[in-house]
Amino acid sequence: MQIRLDEVITAIDETDVDTQFYYYIPEERIITKDDDSLNEKQLIPLPSHKQIDDYGTMKRFIEDLTDEEAQGWLSESIKGSGAFRRFRMTLDRFGLTERWYDYLDAAHESVAIDWCEYYGIEYLNGNELYADKEAFQPKQNDSVSSKHNYRFITIDEDNVYGLVYLCSDFRKTLAKLKGNTVTADVDDMLEELRYYLKRSYPVFAISDNGKYVAYAVCRIEDDVVWLESIYVRPEYRRKGIGKMLLDRAQSIAEEHGNDTLYLYVHPNNDTMLNFLKTNGYDVLNLIEIRKAYPDEKTETSYTIGDHEYRY
């Protein structure tokens, strides 16, 4: 999903008590909900008038002023009905009108970026990704490229749709490790992710300028934390993003009194095994064993101790 940032900002500028905008997923554009035939599941609401909170922005603008006289007059102007009209008149008196609109533009831009990040919608500025100055920045000793701006996003019922394609890629990747193919459609992935949310499992993603590029799921059973899923888009690997996810999962484990995370890993998933070993996960815990499925072909074998296992 993509959108031009200036289109989001324009919609926020035009939002009022009677006007609500939506992002229409199939066409990746912003609309007003005039057509009742549109599928509700294909609409993402833009911030409402209440969420934009221009009145709160006025209060913050006044608090940031250093001119005490202007502060006093503006603080009085926003009390009671007609606050916006009196506020603008007082701005003119102190020559602060242009400064206010610059401040308001910056506030609306911040709301637009936060909305894109939350829903996993990649935001564009011209032909390039917009660089968010307030986005998550890794520490100097992290290996994440400084050209990107990464944020942790908590996934919930409202923004879970933005994660379905990453989840689908993850399932297809796991299937390839066994030489299989799977059809992981949107409904299947939504069902899987919503299952995690209903069980209150932590689900979190990392976004790069609004686009979800990685995610992880922690399964918690009797206060034991398992890293159920962890996936990074191939083009974003070797940038420290996997470690960011692992560190967050380890923090969750510590919050539940655990000294370590527990994981299931395919034995031929060399990329994952090397990544885990680099981060100190090299102790074999348990072996999961089953009988072969009907007509299943196993072409690989692994030896653990004195025992050989098919895979």
Secondary structure, DSSP 8 states (H G I E B T S, - for coil): -EEEHHHHHHHHHH-BTTB-EEEEGGGTEEEES--TTS-GGGEEE---HHHH-HHHHHHHHHHH---HHHHHHHHHHTSSTTHHHHHHHHHHHTT-HHHHHHHHHHHHHHHHHHHHHHHT-EEEETTEE---TTS----TTS---TTS-EEEEE--TTTGGGGHHHHHHHHHHHHHHTT------HHHHHHHHHHHHHTT--EEEEEETTEEEEEEEEEEETTEEEEEEEEE-GGGTTSSHHHHHHHHHHHHHHHTT-SS-B----TT-HHHHHHHHHTT-------------TT-----EEEETTEEEE-
